Amino acid sequence: MPKRTVGCALPEALPPGGPPRKRPTWDPRHKPCIPTVAVDGATAHHSLRALLALADQLAFLNCASPGENVAVIEHLLAICFASGTCPSSDDEWRTWVIGRHNLAPAAAWLARQPDDSWDLFHPTSPLVQNSQLAADLDESGTGTAQLIIEHAGDYNQHFDHHHLALDNPLPAAHAFRATLTQHVYGPYGRARMSGKQLGAAVTNLAAGRLTPRIRVVALGQTLGETLRLNLYPPHGPEGTLNTSWTTGMAERRTFREKAKPRVPRGPADLHSALGRSVLLHAGHGPHGQIVVDRVLIGAGELLELDPDLHLQDAVFSKTTNGTKKPLWPSPSRALWQEAHALYSAVRDDRTGLYARLRSLPYERKGVGAPYQLWAVGLLANKTLPVAWTQGAYPYAPGMAAHLYRASRRGSDIAEHIARSLKNAAILAAETAFPAVRAADEAGQVARLDARSAFWPAAENPFHELLDEVIDRGPEDDDPVSEPLIAYASRLMTTARTQMFQHLDTLPPNDRNHRARARAIARFDQDMSGDWAPAELRGEIARD
């Protein structure tokens, strides 16, 4: 097994006769730790300093998951704010975006910071960690699986078979990115550690700052443009970067009592908030490289967030009981079906990210949208993360109303077709299986229901619809109606084919032929009836 250096203790010596091993150090400011894609398509890993210095030569990040990409963006935004590299007003923000303001000052600021503040394995102030967990690490520390959300599940059950105790050391760069992701997306639940040392509250894991909602990131053509689009004028001081639990903040929460949420002290504090107490155990790989071989995770900070100040990217929606809350990840409704909510925010919001996006000028340069609204969420079943959900939706200034109409009508058309497929399946099942037991009825309908095939097939046509609206441009008086009619026809053809395939599973006999005929007739009636969206009849909707 590789030699280990225990938590914050003195470094372990090599066998007699060898020199003492130095304490491991690892600094993401200088280490190539973030995977990226350059504008020319080349892939490489860059340090934090290089990301900021070369931001306009890089297309985007290329991390292991959408959530990890978001977490790194959050950290880069925090660095920009902490260094003062941020616009002071909405007018200056617009000037920065149009003029491609250089982010190199943030890289220079980062280089001037004390080395001890950026050491991932510092004994008392490890980067983005809580050294107070050191006393519990030997007893409660586990394998690295619990650090990675896709592996950890609810920290108890592992849906991809990565066991907690599995000895699977992580490269330091991977562990650093996974720790950033835990801070913003960690699920709520119970920590796998005792509260004897720090207090019982250390085992109560609250949901991360972004876990309950959809995070929307405005994407530009380069990483630099993306950062400029998502920076914003601070309301008050920029705040201090949270480099470690034991530094920076005058007073952190304790774990002897229930935590009281605190108000972020500026955007740098907000975007670097330590949503988990984490401690990484350093080891050495077979070739002497620094790895993380054990991890301990406990409760972190709780923030009191003001929707206007701290949720500028959030798109608010109403729940079934009328409660207004930020758009949330749904296991039953794909993100693209909610794209109209994003365009509605750009069209109507008077302040915040979407109002700033609306204020940008638009100079057409070839085909395609200059910006994308990238929505990311974590689907979870209570305490158990299930999957990442994401979608990127094109945006061009001056076209918010057109894109809203296209996305809303496009979603309505898809939902009408899906309901029609369900109606056809129910009618077919009632005809084919008239004496079915109540307990078996749902299963018989499900085998004839083509919705499970329809919904995935509908997503690409939806994105192509939005792209065509963008390509027609604001110069077109009505860039939406014709593409919507073509989109509706395409979805209807796809749905009919999928319905036939499901009905073909019925054995050939008179009753089943009758079931098939009734289902097809009902579907066609739903497509051509007055209650159907006009586009399904080849008509322009008047709305």
C-alpha distance (Angstrom), angle and dihedral (degrees) to the residues before:
residue distance angle dihedral
M1 . . .
P2 3.80 . .
K3 3.79 118.8 .
R4 3.78 114.3 -96.8
T5 3.76 133.2 -147.3
V6 3.79 107.7 -149.5
G7 3.80 115.3 -125.3
C8 3.77 109.1 -83.3
A9 3.80 96.9 -16.6
L10 3.79 126.3 112.5
P11 3.80 115.0 -73.4
E12 3.75 117.6 -87.4
A13 3.77 115.3 -111.8
L14 3.76 124.9 -122.0
P15 3.82 118.8 -114.3
P16 3.83 115.1 -68.1
G17 3.76 112.5 -67.8
G18 3.80 95.7 34.1
P19 3.80 127.7 97.5
P20 3.83 117.2 -101.8
R21 3.77 113.1 -89.5
K22 3.78 114.1 -113.1
R23 3.78 119.7 -119.0
P24 3.80 108.0 -91.0
T25 3.79 114.4 -106.5
W26 3.78 127.6 -175.1
D27 3.81 126.1 175.4
P28 3.84 120.2 -170.8
R29 3.79 90.4 -159.9
H30 3.79 88.3 73.0
K31 3.81 104.9 19.4
P32 3.84 118.9 87.3
C33 3.79 94.5 -117.7
I34 3.83 108.2 141.4
P35 3.83 120.0 73.2
T36 3.79 113.4 -136.7
V37 3.80 143.4 175.1
A38 3.80 116.8 -134.4
V39 3.79 124.4 -139.9
D40 3.81 88.9 -102.1
G41 3.82 91.1 52.6
A42 3.80 97.6 -103.6
T43 3.81 115.8 140.0
A44 3.80 124.7 -141.0
H45 3.80 143.3 146.4
H46 3.80 118.7 -109.7
S47 3.78 136.9 -172.4
L48 3.80 120.4 -118.0
R49 3.80 90.5 -102.0
A50 3.78 92.1 50.6
L51 3.82 91.7 48.3
L52 3.79 90.3 59.0
A53 3.81 96.7 38.6
L54 3.83 92.9 48.2
A55 3.80 97.5 32.5
D56 3.80 95.0 124.1
Q57 3.81 92.0 51.8
L58 3.81 92.9 54.5
A59 3.80 124.4 78.2
F60 3.79 96.9 -156.9
L61 3.79 147.0 -53.1
N62 3.80 121.7 -66.9
C63 3.80 103.1 -158.2
A64 3.80 126.8 156.2
S65 3.82 96.5 -95.1
P66 3.81 140.5 10.7
G67 3.80 89.2 -107.6
E68 3.78 91.9 54.0
N69 3.81 90.3 51.1
V70 3.81 89.7 51.8
A71 3.82 91.7 47.8
V72 3.81 91.9 53.6
I73 3.82 90.7 47.2
E74 3.83 88.5 51.8
H75 3.82 90.2 52.0
L76 3.81 93.0 48.1
L77 3.80 90.6 49.8
A78 3.81 89.3 51.0
I79 3.81 90.5 52.5
C80 3.80 91.2 49.6
F81 3.80 91.7 50.9
A82 3.83 93.6 44.8
S83 3.81 90.4 51.7
G84 3.80 92.5 48.7
T85 3.81 90.9 -113.3
C86 3.78 95.1 139.3
P87 3.81 136.5 99.2
S88 3.79 119.0 -94.5
S89 3.81 96.8 -147.1
D90 3.79 141.6 12.4
D91 3.81 89.3 -101.7
E92 3.79 91.2 53.7
W93 3.84 89.7 46.2
R94 3.80 88.9 56.5
T95 3.81 90.4 48.4
W96 3.81 90.7 50.0
V97 3.80 92.6 51.2
I98 3.80 95.9 44.8
G99 3.83 93.6 41.9
R100 3.83 95.6 42.7
H101 3.78 93.3 -124.3
N102 3.80 111.5 -144.5
L103 3.83 115.8 -109.5
A104 3.81 93.4 -163.0
P105 3.86 91.5 107.8
A106 3.79 88.0 68.1
A107 3.82 89.8 53.4
A108 3.82 90.2 48.9
W109 3.81 91.0 49.5
L110 3.79 89.8 50.3
A111 3.81 91.1 53.4
R112 3.82 90.8 54.8
Q113 3.80 95.4 55.1
P114 3.82 119.6 107.1
D115 3.80 113.1 -88.3
D116 3.81 91.9 -132.9
S117 3.81 90.1 61.6
W118 3.81 92.0 58.8
D119 3.80 102.1 43.2
L120 3.81 111.7 116.4
F121 3.81 90.4 -155.5
H122 3.80 102.6 38.2
P123 3.84 109.5 147.9
T124 3.81 97.1 -128.1
S125 3.83 106.3 15.0
P126 3.82 108.5 29.8
L127 3.79 113.0 -177.9
V128 3.86 113.8 -87.9
Q129 3.82 89.8 -11.5
N130 3.80 141.4 102.3
S131 3.80 113.4 -119.9
Q132 3.83 89.5 -167.4
L133 3.82 86.5 83.0
A134 3.82 91.0 66.2
A135 3.81 93.7 96.4
D136 3.82 90.0 56.7
L137 3.79 98.1 42.1
D138 3.81 98.0 87.2
E139 3.80 93.4 48.4
S140 3.80 101.4 36.9
G141 3.81 106.4 20.6
T142 3.80 114.8 117.9
G143 3.78 138.7 -176.5
T144 3.78 120.7 -61.3
A145 3.82 94.2 -98.1
Q146 3.80 92.7 92.6
L147 3.81 91.2 57.9
I148 3.81 94.5 63.2
I149 3.78 112.1 68.9
E150 3.82 93.0 -148.9
H151 3.81 88.9 55.9
A152 3.76 101.7 33.7
G153 3.78 102.3 59.9
D154 3.78 105.3 -179.4
Y155 3.83 89.7 -19.8
N156 3.83 87.7 -96.6
Q157 3.80 109.5 54.5
H158 3.79 118.8 44.8
F159 3.78 115.4 -153.2
D160 3.82 94.6 -167.5
H161 3.81 95.9 46.4
H162 3.80 97.2 -105.8
H163 3.78 103.0 143.0
L164 3.79 120.5 -146.0
A165 3.80 93.8 -125.5
L166 3.81 94.0 46.7
D167 3.78 110.0 128.4
N168 3.78 97.4 -131.9
P169 3.83 110.2 142.4
L170 3.78 116.8 -151.2
P171 3.80 125.3 -143.1
A172 3.79 109.4 -107.9
A173 3.81 91.6 -114.7
H174 3.80 92.1 55.1
A175 3.81 91.4 47.1
F176 3.82 91.1 50.2
R177 3.82 92.7 53.2
A178 3.81 92.0 44.4
T179 3.81 90.2 51.8
L180 3.81 91.4 53.1
T181 3.81 88.0 51.0
Q182 3.81 92.3 51.2
H183 3.80 90.4 53.7
V184 3.81 92.9 59.5
Y185 3.83 104.4 25.3
G186 3.81 106.9 28.6
P187 3.84 111.5 137.2
Y188 3.78 122.3 -124.4
G189 3.78 118.5 -104.8
R190 3.78 141.4 94.1
A191 3.80 123.8 -42.0
R192 3.79 119.9 -125.9
M193 3.77 95.1 -122.7
S194 3.77 140.8 81.5
G195 3.78 122.9 -100.5
K196 3.81 93.5 -146.5
Q197 3.79 95.4 106.0
L198 3.82 104.2 37.1
G199 3.80 103.4 17.1
A200 3.78 137.0 -83.2
A201 3.82 93.6 -85.7
V202 3.82 90.7 70.2
T203 3.81 87.7 76.0
N204 3.85 94.1 56.0
L205 3.79 105.6 92.3
A206 3.78 114.4 -162.5
A207 3.80 120.5 -157.2
G208 3.79 114.1 -90.3
R209 3.78 122.0 -101.0
L210 3.82 93.1 -98.2
T211 3.82 99.5 28.9
P212 3.83 97.9 95.5
R213 3.80 97.4 45.6
I214 3.78 148.1 43.0
R215 3.80 113.2 -94.3
V216 3.80 112.8 -148.3
V217 3.79 118.1 -156.4
A218 3.79 120.2 -172.4
L219 3.81 106.6 -133.9
G220 3.78 124.1 -153.2
Q221 3.80 131.2 -173.4
T222 3.82 92.1 -85.5
L223 3.78 137.5 27.1
G224 3.80 88.4 -108.8
E225 3.80 91.9 55.2
T226 3.81 90.1 47.0
L227 3.81 91.5 54.1
R228 3.81 92.4 46.9
L229 3.80 91.3 49.7
N230 3.81 91.7 53.1
L231 3.78 98.5 42.4
Y232 3.79 113.6 92.7
P233 3.81 140.5 -175.0
P234 3.83 108.5 -81.3
H235 3.77 118.1 -124.4
G236 3.79 95.6 -133.8
P237 3.83 126.5 -25.3
E238 3.79 119.2 4.1
G239 3.81 90.0 -125.5
T240 3.78 132.1 -139.5
L241 3.78 127.7 -67.3
N242 3.80 114.9 -112.5
T243 3.79 101.5 -130.0
S244 3.81 95.8 158.8
W245 3.80 140.3 -1.0
T246 3.81 92.1 -115.8
T247 3.81 98.0 48.2
G248 3.79 138.9 54.7
M249 3.79 101.3 21.0
A250 3.80 117.7 83.8
E251 3.79 91.9 -142.1
R252 3.79 131.6 10.4
R253 3.77 126.9 -168.0
T254 3.78 118.7 -89.0
F255 3.79 126.6 -140.0
R256 3.80 99.0 -130.4
E257 3.79 91.6 88.6
K258 3.78 140.3 21.7
A259 3.79 111.4 -69.2
K260 3.78 121.3 -109.5
P261 3.82 111.9 -145.3
R262 3.79 112.9 -115.2
V263 3.80 129.2 -148.5
P264 3.83 113.0 -111.8
R265 3.79 113.5 -106.9
G266 3.79 95.9 -134.1
P267 3.81 134.7 -42.5
A268 3.83 95.4 -68.3
D269 3.80 88.9 58.1
L270 3.82 91.8 44.2
H271 3.80 97.2 51.3
S272 3.82 94.0 43.8
A273 3.83 98.1 40.9
L274 3.81 113.1 145.7
G275 3.78 101.5 -123.9
R276 3.80 91.1 176.2
S277 3.77 136.9 35.0
V278 3.79 102.1 -125.7
L279 3.78 132.2 174.8
L280 3.78 123.0 -172.1
H281 3.79 121.7 -156.4
A282 3.80 113.9 -141.8
G283 3.76 123.1 -138.0
H284 3.79 138.5 161.0
G285 3.77 125.0 -107.0
P286 3.80 125.3 -138.4
H287 3.81 91.7 -86.0
G288 3.79 95.5 44.7
Q289 3.80 95.2 -97.0
I290 3.79 118.5 144.2
V291 3.79 113.9 -105.6
V292 3.80 138.1 169.5
D293 3.79 111.5 -119.8
R294 3.80 103.7 168.5
V295 3.78 134.9 30.9
L296 3.79 138.6 -167.8
I297 3.80 123.0 -164.8
G298 3.81 128.0 -170.0
A299 3.78 138.8 157.6
G300 3.78 120.4 -53.2
E301 3.76 138.9 -170.5
L302 3.79 126.2 -39.8
L303 3.80 118.5 -146.0
E304 3.77 130.7 -155.1
L305 3.80 102.6 -141.0
D306 3.79 127.6 -158.3
P307 3.83 108.6 -148.7
D308 3.81 93.0 -142.0
L309 3.82 96.4 46.8
H310 3.79 104.7 29.4
L311 3.82 105.2 28.0
Q312 3.79 101.0 48.7
D313 3.79 92.8 143.7
A314 3.81 95.4 46.3
V315 3.79 119.3 115.3
F316 3.78 110.0 -151.0
S317 3.79 123.3 -139.8
K318 3.79 136.2 169.9
T319 3.78 125.3 -109.1
T320 3.81 122.2 -137.3
N321 3.81 90.0 -90.7
G322 3.81 92.7 51.9
T323 3.81 98.4 -102.3
K324 3.79 113.6 146.5
K325 3.80 113.9 -133.6
P326 3.81 139.3 148.4
L327 3.80 114.9 -77.3
W328 3.79 107.0 -83.3
P329 3.83 134.9 -156.2
S330 3.80 111.4 -94.8
P331 3.81 126.3 -161.6
S332 3.81 90.8 -156.2
R333 3.80 101.1 43.7
A334 3.81 123.2 52.7
L335 3.79 118.7 -130.4
W336 3.80 93.3 -118.2
Q337 3.79 89.3 63.9
E338 3.81 87.2 64.3
A339 3.81 97.1 46.4
H340 3.81 90.3 108.0
A341 3.82 88.6 66.2
L342 3.81 89.4 62.1
Y343 3.79 92.9 49.7
S344 3.80 90.4 45.6
A345 3.81 88.6 57.0
V346 3.82 91.9 50.9
R347 3.79 90.2 47.7
D348 3.79 98.1 46.2
D349 3.83 113.6 19.8
R350 3.79 112.9 109.7
T351 3.81 97.6 -162.0
G352 3.79 139.2 21.1
L353 3.80 133.2 37.8
Y354 3.79 97.4 -28.8
A355 3.80 95.3 48.9
R356 3.81 89.0 51.0
L357 3.81 91.4 49.9
R358 3.79 89.8 51.1
S359 3.81 90.1 53.5
L360 3.82 94.6 59.7
P361 3.81 119.3 105.2
Y362 3.80 118.9 -121.1
E363 3.77 122.1 -136.9
R364 3.79 109.4 177.3
K365 3.81 111.9 -129.5
G366 3.78 108.8 179.6
V367 3.79 121.9 -54.7
G368 3.77 128.1 -33.9
A369 3.77 134.3 50.0
P370 3.80 121.1 -66.2
Y371 3.81 91.3 -141.5
Q372 3.78 140.1 29.2
L373 3.79 129.5 -153.1
W374 3.80 102.2 -138.2
A375 3.81 113.3 -162.0
V376 3.82 119.8 -166.6
G377 3.79 131.0 -179.4
L378 3.80 140.4 163.3
L379 3.79 115.6 -124.9
A380 3.80 111.4 -145.7
N381 3.78 138.4 174.3
K382 3.80 99.1 -140.9
T383 3.82 103.1 -66.6
L384 3.81 95.2 -4.7
P385 3.82 119.2 88.6
V386 3.79 110.4 -141.4
A387 3.80 109.7 177.8
W388 3.78 145.2 -30.3
T389 3.78 116.7 -102.6
Q390 3.79 122.3 -160.6
G391 3.77 144.0 158.5
A392 3.81 136.7 178.4
Y393 3.80 118.5 -145.8
P394 3.82 123.0 -168.4
Y395 3.77 121.5 -117.2
A396 3.79 133.2 -173.7
P397 3.82 121.7 177.8
G398 3.78 112.1 -102.8
M399 3.80 93.5 26.1
A400 3.81 102.2 81.2
A401 3.82 93.8 108.1
H402 3.83 92.6 48.7
L403 3.81 92.2 47.1
Y404 3.78 91.1 46.8
R405 3.79 91.7 53.7
A406 3.81 93.3 45.6
S407 3.81 93.8 48.3
R408 3.80 95.6 43.6
R409 3.80 94.1 46.9
G410 3.79 90.4 42.1
S411 3.80 91.1 53.9
D412 3.82 92.1 45.4
I413 3.81 91.7 51.2
A414 3.81 92.3 50.1
E415 3.80 92.1 48.0
H416 3.82 92.1 49.6
I417 3.80 91.0 51.4
A418 3.80 91.1 48.0
R419 3.82 91.6 51.6
S420 3.78 89.0 49.2
L421 3.81 91.0 53.2
K422 3.79 89.5 52.1
N423 3.82 91.9 49.0
A424 3.80 90.3 50.3
A425 3.82 91.5 49.6
I426 3.81 92.5 50.2
L427 3.81 91.9 50.0
A428 3.80 91.9 47.3
A429 3.81 92.3 49.4
E430 3.81 92.8 47.9
T431 3.81 89.9 52.4
A432 3.80 98.5 41.5
F433 3.81 96.7 41.8
P434 3.83 107.0 30.8
A435 3.81 93.9 157.9
V436 3.81 97.9 43.4
R437 3.79 116.4 142.5
A438 3.78 115.9 -110.6
A439 3.81 90.5 -117.7
D440 3.82 90.8 57.3
E441 3.79 98.3 41.7
A442 3.81 97.2 90.1
G443 3.78 91.5 50.2
Q444 3.80 93.4 51.0
V445 3.81 91.1 50.1
A446 3.81 91.4 47.1
R447 3.82 93.4 55.6
L448 3.83 89.4 56.6
D449 3.81 96.8 39.6
A450 3.82 112.0 102.7
R451 3.81 96.1 -169.7
S452 3.80 93.4 99.9
A453 3.81 88.6 61.1
F454 3.80 95.4 37.0
W455 3.80 100.6 56.8
P456 3.82 97.3 57.0
A457 3.82 90.0 43.9
A458 3.82 91.7 52.8
E459 3.80 96.8 58.6
N460 3.81 100.4 74.5
P461 3.83 93.9 48.7
F462 3.81 87.8 51.3
H463 3.81 92.1 54.5
E464 3.80 90.5 45.5
L465 3.81 88.8 52.2
L466 3.81 91.1 56.5
D467 3.81 91.7 45.1
E468 3.80 91.2 53.2
V469 3.81 91.4 50.4
I470 3.81 88.7 52.6
D471 3.82 92.0 47.9
R472 3.80 92.2 51.6
G473 3.78 86.6 54.9
P474 3.80 135.1 -163.3
E475 3.80 90.2 -64.8
D476 3.82 89.4 73.8
D477 3.82 111.0 86.7
D478 3.81 90.5 -143.6
P479 3.81 112.5 15.0
V480 3.81 92.2 162.9
S481 3.82 113.5 54.4
E482 3.81 101.1 65.6
P483 3.82 94.7 44.0
L484 3.82 89.0 48.9
I485 3.82 92.4 54.2
A486 3.82 91.0 49.5
Y487 3.82 90.3 46.6
A488 3.82 91.8 50.3
S489 3.81 91.9 49.9
R490 3.79 91.4 49.5
L491 3.82 93.6 49.9
M492 3.81 91.7 46.2
T493 3.81 91.4 52.6
T494 3.80 91.3 47.6
A495 3.80 92.3 48.5
R496 3.81 93.5 48.3
T497 3.82 90.9 51.3
Q498 3.80 91.6 49.3
M499 3.82 91.3 47.1
F500 3.82 90.4 53.0
Q501 3.80 90.2 50.8
H502 3.80 91.8 53.6
L503 3.81 93.6 44.5
D504 3.81 89.4 50.6
T505 3.81 88.2 68.7
L506 3.82 88.2 74.1
P507 3.83 111.9 96.6
P508 3.83 113.3 -111.9
N509 3.81 110.4 -96.6
D510 3.79 137.0 118.8
R511 3.79 96.1 -91.9
N512 3.78 93.4 48.9
H513 3.81 92.6 45.9
R514 3.80 86.7 54.4
A515 3.82 90.4 48.3
R516 3.78 90.8 51.0
A517 3.81 93.2 48.2
R518 3.81 93.3 48.6
A519 3.82 92.0 48.6
I520 3.81 93.0 50.0
A521 3.80 92.0 47.0
R522 3.80 91.3 50.6
F523 3.81 91.6 49.0
D524 3.79 92.7 49.4
Q525 3.79 90.3 48.0
D526 3.81 90.3 52.4
M527 3.81 90.1 50.4
S528 3.81 96.2 50.5
G529 3.80 103.0 31.3
D530 3.79 124.7 111.3
W531 3.80 88.9 -109.9
A532 3.82 91.9 60.5
P533 3.82 120.6 95.2
A534 3.81 108.4 -87.7
E535 3.80 92.7 -119.9
L536 3.82 90.8 65.7
R537 3.80 87.5 61.8
G538 3.82 91.0 48.3
E539 3.80 92.1 -104.8
I540 3.80 133.1 125.7
A541 3.80 114.1 -108.8
R542 3.79 114.0 -124.7
D543 3.77 103.7 -145.5
